[in-house]
Amino acid sequence: MFRRVNLTGSAWERVRLLDVRFEDCDLSGARWTDVSLERVEVTGSRLLGLQAAGVRLRHVRLTRVHAPLSVWQRADALHLHLSGCDLSEASFMEAKLPGAVLRDCRLHRTDLRGAQLDGADLRGSALGGLRAGAADLQGVTVEAAQVLDLAHLLGVQVEELPGDT
């Protein structure tokens, strides 16, 4: 277990983490190349600007993680669960995220273009400004109230009828 460890700007190459827990750590600006995480939990930590393109994630849980501007392009994830995370302006382009659960996460301007999200659950997350195509969101579960945030991705304009006056 890593608790209150500062790993800012660290560089990991060909690292495999198995059964590891990070609590209140700072991994901001870290670079992960050819990294694999299995049964890993990250709680209350900062991952601001983390570069984790191509990372392999299996049974990974992130809770209350601050990770705006992080890069997860081409990540390959199974059994990924994120709760209460800030992923504003993060990139998950071309990531494999089938069945991922992103609950109560901030996804403002998060880039999901080309991501495989079939079976993903985004309920409770803030989706305003999400970057994705309609095909990218195929098979994703959202709440009715979130559909308005996704309308622009479908080319739909939402307007209320003027009231009878």
MDTraj code that builds the backbone (N, CA, C; nanometers):
import mdtraj as md
import numpy as np

residues = "MET PHE ARG ARG VAL ASN LEU THR GLY SER ALA TRP GLU ARG VAL ARG LEU LEU ASP VAL ARG PHE GLU ASP CYS ASP LEU SER GLY ALA ARG TRP THR ASP VAL SER LEU GLU ARG VAL GLU VAL THR GLY SER ARG LEU LEU GLY LEU GLN ALA ALA GLY VAL ARG LEU ARG HIS VAL ARG LEU THR ARG VAL HIS ALA PRO LEU SER VAL TRP GLN ARG ALA ASP ALA LEU HIS LEU HIS LEU SER GLY CYS ASP LEU SER GLU ALA SER PHE MET GLU ALA LYS LEU PRO GLY ALA VAL LEU ARG ASP CYS ARG LEU HIS ARG THR ASP LEU ARG GLY ALA GLN LEU ASP GLY ALA ASP LEU ARG GLY SER ALA LEU GLY GLY LEU ARG ALA GLY ALA ALA ASP LEU GLN GLY VAL THR VAL GLU ALA ALA GLN VAL LEU ASP LEU ALA HIS LEU LEU GLY VAL GLN VAL GLU GLU LEU PRO GLY ASP THR".split()
xyz = np.array([
    [0.0836, -0.1171, 0.0000],
    [0.0000, 0.0000, 0.0000],
    [0.0889, 0.1245, 0.0000],
    [0.0505, 0.2200, -0.0849],
    [0.1173, 0.3493, -0.0886],
    [0.0221, 0.4511, -0.0263],
    [0.0641, 0.5195, 0.0784],
    [-0.0204, 0.6193, 0.1435],
    [0.0558, 0.7514, 0.1522],
    [-0.0089, 0.8568, 0.0982],
    [0.0473, 0.9930, 0.0989],
    [0.1873, 0.9980, 0.0375],
    [0.2062, 0.9260, -0.0713],
    [0.3352, 0.9224, -0.1400],
    [0.3301, 1.0188, -0.2579],
    [0.4368, 1.0967, -0.2756],
    [0.4459, 1.1903, -0.3873],
    [0.5254, 1.1241, -0.4999],
    [0.4547, 1.0890, -0.6069],
    [0.5171, 1.0274, -0.7241],
    [0.5034, 1.1197, -0.8450],
    [0.4953, 1.2495, -0.8182],
    [0.4790, 1.3492, -0.9235],
    [0.5909, 1.3371, -1.0264],
    [0.5524, 1.3316, -1.1534],
    [0.6505, 1.3288, -1.2615],
    [0.7278, 1.1993, -1.2751],
    [0.6903, 1.0969, -1.2009],
    [0.7632, 0.9695, -1.2101],
    [0.7402, 0.9047, -1.3462],
    [0.8353, 0.8234, -1.3889],
    [0.8247, 0.7528, -1.5171],
    [0.8342, 0.6030, -1.4911],
    [0.7307, 0.5305, -1.5317],
    [0.7286, 0.3859, -1.5154],
    [0.7247, 0.3232, -1.6532],
    [0.8112, 0.2271, -1.6767],
    [0.8143, 0.1577, -1.8042],
    [0.8144, 0.0074, -1.7789],
    [0.7256, -0.0637, -1.8489],
    [0.7112, -0.2087, -1.8360],
    [0.6960, -0.2511, -1.6894],
    [0.6045, -0.1833, -1.6191],
    [0.5770, -0.2142, -1.4792],
    [0.4432, -0.2865, -1.4705],
    [0.4372, -0.3878, -1.3845],
    [0.3115, -0.4580, -1.3587],
    [0.2802, -0.4440, -1.2104],
    [0.1660, -0.3812, -1.1815],
    [0.1219, -0.3661, -1.0433],
    [0.0083, -0.4639, -1.0178],
    [0.0230, -0.5455, -0.9163],
    [-0.0760, -0.6467, -0.8825],
    [-0.1112, -0.6331, -0.7347],
    [-0.2416, -0.6227, -0.7048],
    [-0.2894, -0.6121, -0.5664],
    [-0.2239, -0.4950, -0.4934],
    [-0.2344, -0.3761, -0.5525],
    [-0.1740, -0.2553, -0.4955],
    [-0.2836, -0.1546, -0.4654],
    [-0.2618, -0.0751, -0.3614],
    [-0.3563, 0.0305, -0.3240],
    [-0.2799, 0.1614, -0.3062],
    [-0.3328, 0.2681, -0.3685],
    [-0.2787, 0.4030, -0.3528],
    [-0.3823, 0.4861, -0.2779],
    [-0.3433, 0.5470, -0.1652],
    [-0.4335, 0.6338, -0.0893],
    [-0.3698, 0.7708, -0.0740],
    [-0.4437, 0.8736, -0.1156],
    [-0.3994, 1.0127, -0.1003],
    [-0.2593, 1.0348, -0.1568],
    [-0.2325, 0.9780, -0.2716],
    [-0.1023, 0.9920, -0.3375],
    [-0.1103, 1.0963, -0.4486],
    [0.0049, 1.1457, -0.4913],
    [0.0107, 1.2398, -0.6030],
    [0.0929, 1.1778, -0.7150],
    [0.0240, 1.1448, -0.8235],
    [0.0883, 1.0889, -0.9425],
    [0.0775, 1.1873, -1.0591],
    [0.0581, 1.3140, -1.0286],
    [0.0429, 1.4153, -1.1328],
    [0.1652, 1.4185, -1.2230],
    [0.1396, 1.4270, -1.3532],
    [0.2483, 1.4369, -1.4500],
    [0.3287, 1.3095, -1.4684],
    [0.2856, 1.2007, -1.4068],
    [0.3577, 1.0732, -1.4228],
    [0.3394, 1.0212, -1.5650],
    [0.4361, 0.9426, -1.6110],
    [0.4299, 0.8808, -1.7442],
    [0.4399, 0.7300, -1.7272],
    [0.3366, 0.6618, -1.7751],
    [0.3331, 0.5166, -1.7681],
    [0.3419, 0.4616, -1.9090],
    [0.4437, 0.3833, -1.9363],
    [0.4626, 0.3218, -2.0675],
    [0.4623, 0.1705, -2.0511],
    [0.3742, 0.1036, -2.1236],
    [0.3641, -0.0419, -2.1173],
    [0.3425, -0.0882, -1.9733],
    [0.2463, -0.0233, -1.9052],
    [0.2166, -0.0529, -1.7649],
    [0.0880, -0.1342, -1.7558],
    [0.0859, -0.2284, -1.6633],
    [-0.0305, -0.3131, -1.6405],
    [-0.0710, -0.3033, -1.4938],
    [-0.1994, -0.2764, -1.4692],
    [-0.2526, -0.2699, -1.3339],
    [-0.3605, -0.3757, -1.3190],
    [-0.3466, -0.4604, -1.2183],
    [-0.4458, -0.5641, -1.1932],
    [-0.4813, -0.5656, -1.0450],
    [-0.6123, -0.5608, -1.0178],
    [-0.6640, -0.5525, -0.8808],
    [-0.5964, -0.4375, -0.8063],
    [-0.6074, -0.3186, -0.8663],
    [-0.5469, -0.1976, -0.8099],
    [-0.6574, -0.1007, -0.7701],
    [-0.6414, -0.0369, -0.6529],
    [-0.7341, 0.0659, -0.6060],
    [-0.6578, 0.1959, -0.5869],
    [-0.7176, 0.3042, -0.6364],
    [-0.6603, 0.4374, -0.6191],
    [-0.7692, 0.5225, -0.5552],
    [-0.7419, 0.5765, -0.4360],
    [-0.8423, 0.6511, -0.3607],
    [-0.7871, 0.7865, -0.3173],
    [-0.8675, 0.8922, -0.3395],
    [-0.8328, 1.0258, -0.2913],
    [-0.7012, 1.0779, -0.3443],
    [-0.6643, 1.0396, -0.4624],
    [-0.5323, 1.0742, -0.5166],
    [-0.5431, 1.1711, -0.6336],
    [-0.4288, 1.2321, -0.6679],
    [-0.4196, 1.3246, -0.7812],
    [-0.3451, 1.2565, -0.8952],
    [-0.4078, 1.2615, -1.0134],
    [-0.3467, 1.2081, -1.1353],
    [-0.3517, 1.3150, -1.2439],
    [-0.3397, 1.4394, -1.2048],
    [-0.3472, 1.5522, -1.2975],
    [-0.2433, 1.5364, -1.4076],
    [-0.2891, 1.5295, -1.5332],
    [-0.1979, 1.5204, -1.6464],
    [-0.1232, 1.3890, -1.6587],
    [-0.1674, 1.2862, -1.5891],
    [-0.1049, 1.1537, -1.6011],
    [-0.1056, 1.1096, -1.7470],
    [0.0051, 1.0556, -1.7954],
    [0.0154, 1.0021, -1.9314],
    [0.0180, 0.8499, -1.9206],
    [-0.0961, 0.7871, -1.9521],
    [-0.1071, 0.6416, -1.9375],
    [-0.1592, 0.5780, -2.0660],
    [-0.1140, 0.6280, -2.1782],
    [-0.1593, 0.5746, -2.3072],
    [-0.1201, 0.4276, -2.3190],
    [-0.2147, 0.3452, -2.3615],
    [-0.1870, 0.2034, -2.3825],
    [-0.1808, 0.1201, -2.2562],
    [-0.2178, 0.1763, -2.1427],
    [-0.2126, 0.1027, -2.0167],
    [-0.3142, -0.0124, -2.0193],
    [-0.2813, -0.1202, -1.9493],
    [-0.3714, -0.2357, -1.9375],
    [-0.4278, -0.2350, -1.7960],
    [-0.5620, -0.2327, -1.7847],
    [-0.6292, -0.2234, -1.6554],
    [-0.7227, -0.3425, -1.6370],
    [-0.7059, -0.4155, -1.5284],
    [-0.7924, -0.5289, -1.4969],
    [-0.8360, -0.5177, -1.3512],
    [-0.9673, -0.5125, -1.3292],
    [-1.0221, -0.5023, -1.1933],
    [-0.9610, -0.3826, -1.1202],
    [-0.9715, -0.2654, -1.1834],
    [-0.9158, -0.1422, -1.1270],
    [-1.0300, -0.0529, -1.0805],
    [-1.0117, 0.0084, -0.9626],
    [-1.1122, 0.0976, -0.9040],
    [-1.0454, 0.2301, -0.8661],
    [-1.1016, 0.3400, -0.9189],
    [-1.0564, 0.4739, -0.8832],
    [-1.1710, 0.5437, -0.8115],
    [-1.1448, 0.5952, -0.6915],
    [-1.2468, 0.6608, -0.6105],
    [-1.1952, 0.7967, -0.5646],
    [-1.2759, 0.9011, -0.5909],
    [-1.2404, 1.0390, -0.5537],
    [-1.1017, 1.0765, -0.6058],
    [-1.0776, 1.0455, -0.7310],
    [-0.9486, 1.0750, -0.7944],
    [-0.9615, 1.2023, -0.8774],
    [-0.8650, 1.2907, -0.8641],
    [-0.8597, 1.4167, -0.9388],
    [-0.7641, 1.3942, -1.0560],
    [-0.8222, 1.3739, -1.1772],
    [-0.7396, 1.3370, -1.2926],
    [-0.7723, 1.4166, -1.4191],
    [-0.7938, 1.5492, -1.4068],
    [-0.8168, 1.6243, -1.5299],
    [-0.6913, 1.6230, -1.6170],
    [-0.7140, 1.6339, -1.7476],
    [-0.6061, 1.6382, -1.8467],
    [-0.5238, 1.5098, -1.8516],
    [-0.5720, 1.4030, -1.7916],
    [-0.4993, 1.2758, -1.7986],
    [-0.5243, 1.2103, -1.9345],
    [-0.4293, 1.1284, -1.9776],
    [-0.4366, 1.0654, -2.1097],
    [-0.4380, 0.9137, -2.0925],
    [-0.5475, 0.8531, -2.1395],
    [-0.5676, 0.7088, -2.1308],
    [-0.5928, 0.6520, -2.2699],
    [-0.5393, 0.7153, -2.3727],
    [-0.5621, 0.6713, -2.5097],
    [-0.5188, 0.5259, -2.5270],
    [-0.6007, 0.4513, -2.5996],
    [-0.5750, 0.3106, -2.6301],
    [-0.5617, 0.2243, -2.5045],
    [-0.6140, 0.2712, -2.3909],
    [-0.6148, 0.1875, -2.2704],
    [-0.7005, 0.0642, -2.2968],
    [-0.6650, -0.0451, -2.2349],
    [-0.7387, -0.1708, -2.2488],
    [-0.7865, -0.2093, -2.1094],
    [-0.9172, -0.1902, -2.0838],
    [-0.9686, -0.2076, -1.9482],
    [-1.0814, -0.3096, -1.9420],
    [-1.0770, -0.3925, -1.8407],
    [-1.1865, -0.4829, -1.8068],
    [-1.2150, -0.4667, -1.6579],
    [-1.3427, -0.4593, -1.6234],
    [-1.3847, -0.4442, -1.4839],
    [-1.3271, -0.3158, -1.4232],
    [-1.3457, -0.2052, -1.4947],
    [-1.2999, -0.0737, -1.4492],
    [-1.4153, -0.0027, -1.3805],
    [-1.3911, 0.0498, -1.2598],
    [-1.4948, 0.1198, -1.1841],
    [-1.4376, 0.2515, -1.1329],
    [-1.4998, 0.3629, -1.1763],
    [-1.4582, 0.4957, -1.1321],
    [-1.5752, 0.5610, -1.0605],
    [-1.5489, 0.6179, -0.9440],
    [-1.6549, 0.6787, -0.8650],
    [-1.6069, 0.8115, -0.8070],
    [-1.6849, 0.9177, -0.8320],
    [-1.6529, 1.0488, -0.7762],
    [-1.5237, 1.1070, -0.8291],
    [-1.4884, 1.0756, -0.9525],
    [-1.3616, 1.1213, -1.0110],
    [-1.3819, 1.2431, -1.1004],
    [-1.2812, 1.3292, -1.1060],
    [-1.2805, 1.4417, -1.1994],
    [-1.1912, 1.4039, -1.3163],
    [-1.2540, 1.3810, -1.4313],
    [-1.1825, 1.3436, -1.5536],
    [-1.2000, 1.4515, -1.6600],
    [-1.2153, 1.5760, -1.6163],
    [-1.2340, 1.6875, -1.7088],
    [-1.1187, 1.6941, -1.8075],
    [-1.1534, 1.7047, -1.9345],
    [-1.0568, 1.7178, -2.0435],
    [-0.9580, 1.6012, -2.0518],
    [-0.9934, 1.4892, -1.9922],
    [-0.9111, 1.3680, -2.0057],
    [-0.9373, 1.3068, -2.1429],
    [-0.8450, 1.2245, -2.1897],
    [-0.8607, 1.1596, -2.3195],
    [-0.8618, 1.0079, -2.3032],
    [-0.9698, 0.9484, -2.3538],
    [-0.9830, 0.8035, -2.3602],
    [-1.0003, 0.7616, -2.5058],
    [-0.9424, 0.8378, -2.5978],
    [-0.9578, 0.8080, -2.7404],
    [-0.9103, 0.6662, -2.7700],
    [-0.9931, 0.5932, -2.8443],
    [-0.9626, 0.4577, -2.8893],
    [-0.9366, 0.3597, -2.7750],
    [-0.9839, 0.3930, -2.6547],
    [-0.9678, 0.3022, -2.5406],
    [-1.0736, 0.1924, -2.5459],
    [-1.0395, 0.0775, -2.4928],
    [-1.1339, -0.0337, -2.4805],
    [-1.1860, -0.0323, -2.3370],
    [-1.3126, 0.0098, -2.3207],
    [-1.3715, 0.0255, -2.1882],
    [-1.5067, -0.0467, -2.1768],
    [-1.5192, -0.1688, -2.2292],
    [-1.6494, -0.2356, -2.2236],
    [-1.6920, -0.2608, -2.0788],
    [-1.8163, -0.2261, -2.0495],
    [-1.8696, -0.2514, -1.9162],
    [-1.8147, -0.1616, -1.8070],
    [-1.7370, -0.0608, -1.8420],
    [-1.6813, 0.0292, -1.7406],
    [-1.7942, 0.1031, -1.6690],
    [-1.7757, 0.1280, -1.5400],
    [-1.8726, 0.2039, -1.4618],
    [-1.8063, 0.3349, -1.4209],
    [-1.8657, 0.4460, -1.4646],
    [-1.8186, 0.5791, -1.4270],
    [-1.9336, 0.6460, -1.3540],
    [-1.9333, 0.6380, -1.2237],
    [-2.0436, 0.6850, -1.1411],
    [-2.0053, 0.8156, -1.0719],
    [-2.0925, 0.9156, -1.0867],
    [-2.0728, 1.0464, -1.0227],
    [-1.9378, 1.1071, -1.0588],
    [-1.8980, 1.0910, -1.1831],
    [-1.7714, 1.1473, -1.2310],
    [-1.7972, 1.2744, -1.3110],
    [-1.7007, 1.3622, -1.3111],
    [-1.7073, 1.4841, -1.3926],
    [-1.6355, 1.4529, -1.5238],
    [-1.7123, 1.4553, -1.6336],
    [-1.6587, 1.4212, -1.7654],
    [-1.6662, 1.5414, -1.8595],
    [-1.6472, 1.6609, -1.8049],
    [-1.6542, 1.7835, -1.8844],
    [-1.5425, 1.7855, -1.9888],
    [-1.5821, 1.7878, -2.1156],
    [-1.4890, 1.7910, -2.2287],
    [-1.3968, 1.6682, -2.2329],
    [-1.4387, 1.5596, -2.1718],
    [-1.3635, 1.4341, -2.1786],
    [-1.3783, 1.3761, -2.3190],
    [-1.2689, 1.3272, -2.3747],
    [-1.2672, 1.2788, -2.5126],
    [-1.2811, 1.1267, -2.5162],
    [-1.3940, 1.0813, -2.5681],
    [-1.4208, 0.9377, -2.5804],
    [-1.4286, 0.8949, -2.7266],
    [-1.3783, 0.9778, -2.8171],
    [-1.3872, 0.9449, -2.9596],
    [-1.3114, 0.8154, -2.9900],
    [-1.3797, 0.7255, -3.0594],
    [-1.3198, 0.5985, -3.0985],
    [-1.3122, 0.4960, -2.9870],
    [-1.3607, 0.5300, -2.8678],
    [-1.3563, 0.4362, -2.7553],
    [-1.4628, 0.3280, -2.7721],
    [-1.4332, 0.2095, -2.7215],
    [-1.5292, 0.0990, -2.7201],
    [-1.5947, 0.0985, -2.5823],
    [-1.7213, 0.1396, -2.5777],
    [-1.7907, 0.1606, -2.4508],
    [-1.9121, 0.0702, -2.4319],
    [-1.9254, -0.0332, -2.5120],
    [-2.0436, -0.1183, -2.5042],
    [-2.0633, -0.1695, -2.3617],
    [-2.1821, -0.1440, -2.3073],
    [-2.2135, -0.1889, -2.1724],
    [-2.1642, -0.0960, -2.0634],
    [-2.1011, 0.0154, -2.0999],
    [-2.0526, 0.1104, -1.9992],
    [-2.1708, 0.1804, -1.9326],
    [-2.1520, 0.2196, -1.8078],
    [-2.2571, 0.2831, -1.7287],
    [-2.2073, 0.4202, -1.6834],
    [-2.2686, 0.5259, -1.7364],
    [-2.2278, 0.6630, -1.7038],
    [-2.3292, 0.7322, -1.6138],
    [-2.4220, 0.6579, -1.5578],
    [-2.5271, 0.7189, -1.4762],
    [-2.4682, 0.7973, -1.3593],
    [-2.5265, 0.9162, -1.3385],
    [-2.4842, 1.0016, -1.2282],
    [-2.3651, 1.0887, -1.2602],
    [-2.3058, 1.0724, -1.3766],
    [-2.1882, 1.1521, -1.4137],
    [-2.2293, 1.2777, -1.4894],
    [-2.1486, 1.3832, -1.4762],
    [-2.1704, 1.5093, -1.5472],
    [-2.1115, 1.4957, -1.6868],
    [-2.1972, 1.5025, -1.7892],
    [-2.1554, 1.4748, -1.9262],
    [-2.1465, 1.5997, -2.0137],
    [-2.1625, 1.7171, -1.9577],
    [-2.1614, 1.8402, -2.0366],
    [-2.0320, 1.8566, -2.1144],
    [-2.0444, 1.8779, -2.2450],
    [-1.9268, 1.9000, -2.3291],
    [-1.8504, 1.7739, -2.3648],
    [-1.9070, 1.6583, -2.3342],
    [-1.8416, 1.5310, -2.3665],
    [-1.8074, 1.5271, -2.5149],
    [-1.6907, 1.4756, -2.5480],
    [-1.6475, 1.4640, -2.6877],
    [-1.6560, 1.3180, -2.7292],
    [-1.7515, 1.2905, -2.8160],
    [-1.7723, 1.1543, -2.8655],
    [-1.8676, 1.1619, -2.9829],
    [-1.8669, 1.0583, -3.0631],
    [-1.9639, 1.0478, -3.1706],
    [-2.0785, 0.9590, -3.1272],
    [-2.1876, 0.9660, -3.2007],
    [-2.3037, 0.8836, -3.1672],
    [-2.2660, 0.7353, -3.1653],
    [-2.1838, 0.6916, -3.2588],
    [-2.1432, 0.5506, -3.2645],
    [-2.0598, 0.5113, -3.1426],
    [-1.9825, 0.6059, -3.0894],
    [-1.8994, 0.5769, -2.9720],
    [-1.9850, 0.5453, -2.8498],
    [-2.1046, 0.6023, -2.8446],
    [-2.1917, 0.5872, -2.7283],
    [-2.2887, 0.4699, -2.7411],
    [-2.2753, 0.3930, -2.8471],
    [-2.3609, 0.2761, -2.8693],
    [-2.3479, 0.1797, -2.7514],
    [-2.4601, 0.1457, -2.6889],
    [-2.4602, 0.0492, -2.5800],
    [-2.4296, 0.1073, -2.4434],
    [-2.4168, 0.2408, -2.4329],
    [-2.3883, 0.3070, -2.3051],
    [-2.5193, 0.3323, -2.2307],
    [-2.5179, 0.3178, -2.0989],
    [-2.6353, 0.3462, -2.0166],
    [-2.6186, 0.4813, -1.9486],
    [-2.7213, 0.5672, -1.9646],
    [-2.7252, 0.6972, -1.8972],
    [-2.8648, 0.7162, -1.8391],
    [-2.8791, 0.8159, -1.7521],
    [-3.0094, 0.8514, -1.6977],
    [-3.0808, 0.9443, -1.7947],
    [-3.2130, 0.9510, -1.7831],
    [-3.2923, 1.0364, -1.8717],
    [-3.2435, 1.1812, -1.8682],
    [-3.2111, 1.2330, -1.7520],
    [-3.1672, 1.3723, -1.7407],
    [-3.0347, 1.3970, -1.8132],
    [-2.9540, 1.2948, -1.8312],
    [-2.8248, 1.3108, -1.8983],
    [-2.8376, 1.3181, -2.0501],
    [-2.9490, 1.2737, -2.1031],
    [-2.9675, 1.2720, -2.2480],
    [-2.9559, 1.4127, -2.3057],
    [-3.0014, 1.5131, -2.2337],
    [-2.9896, 1.6513, -2.2820],
    [-2.8437, 1.6899, -2.3038],
    [-2.7546, 1.6439, -2.2178],
    [-2.6114, 1.6736, -2.2340],
    [-2.5525, 1.6040, -2.3559],
    [-2.6177, 1.4995, -2.4036],
    [-2.5670, 1.4233, -2.5177],
    [-2.6333, 1.4619, -2.6497],
    [-2.7364, 1.5431, -2.6441],
    [-2.8129, 1.5778, -2.7647],
    [-2.7247, 1.6367, -2.8737],
    [-2.6299, 1.7228, -2.8372],
    [-2.5434, 1.7863, -2.9382],
    [-2.4597, 1.6833, -3.0140],
    [-2.4298, 1.5720, -2.9504],
    [-2.3512, 1.4675, -3.0163],
    [-2.4324, 1.3955, -3.1240],
    [-2.5629, 1.4038, -3.1108],
    [-2.6526, 1.3395, -3.2068],
    [-2.7025, 1.4382, -3.3119],
    [-2.6571, 1.5625, -3.3009],
    [-2.7021, 1.6652, -3.3942],
    [-2.8437, 1.7126, -3.3647],
    [-2.8898, 1.6902, -3.2432],
    [-3.0256, 1.7272, -3.2041],
    [-3.0231, 1.8613, -3.1322],
    [-3.1161, 1.9473, -3.1705],
    [-3.1306, 2.0761, -3.1027],
    [-3.2489, 2.0645, -3.0077],
    [-3.2298, 2.0973, -2.8820],
    [-3.3352, 2.0860, -2.7820],
    [-3.3859, 2.2254, -2.7490],
    [-3.5157, 2.2467, -2.7704],
    [-3.5783, 2.3754, -2.7388],
    [-3.7139, 2.3489, -2.6759],
    [-3.7516, 2.4331, -2.5821],
    [-3.8830, 2.4247, -2.5202],
    [-3.9833, 2.5006, -2.6053],
    [-4.1071, 2.4545, -2.6082],
    [-4.2139, 2.5273, -2.6744],
    [-4.2461, 2.6520, -2.5936],
    [-4.2727, 2.7627, -2.6617],
    [-4.3126, 2.8820, -2.5862],
    [-4.4462, 2.8564, -2.5166],
    [-4.4593, 2.9069, -2.3961],
    [-4.5827, 2.8882, -2.3193],
    [-4.6981, 2.9667, -2.3791],
    [-4.8184, 2.9238, -2.3495],
    [-4.9382, 2.9952, -2.3957],
    [-4.9553, 3.1208, -2.3118],
    [-4.9393, 3.2364, -2.3726],
    [-4.9584, 3.3619, -2.2988],
    [-5.0607, 3.4491, -2.3637],
])
top = md.Topology()
chain = top.add_chain()
for i, resn in enumerate(residues, 1):
    res = top.add_residue(resn, chain, resSeq=i)
    for name in ("N", "CA", "C"):
        top.add_atom(name, md.element.get_by_symbol(name[0]), res)
traj = md.Trajectory(xyz[None], top)
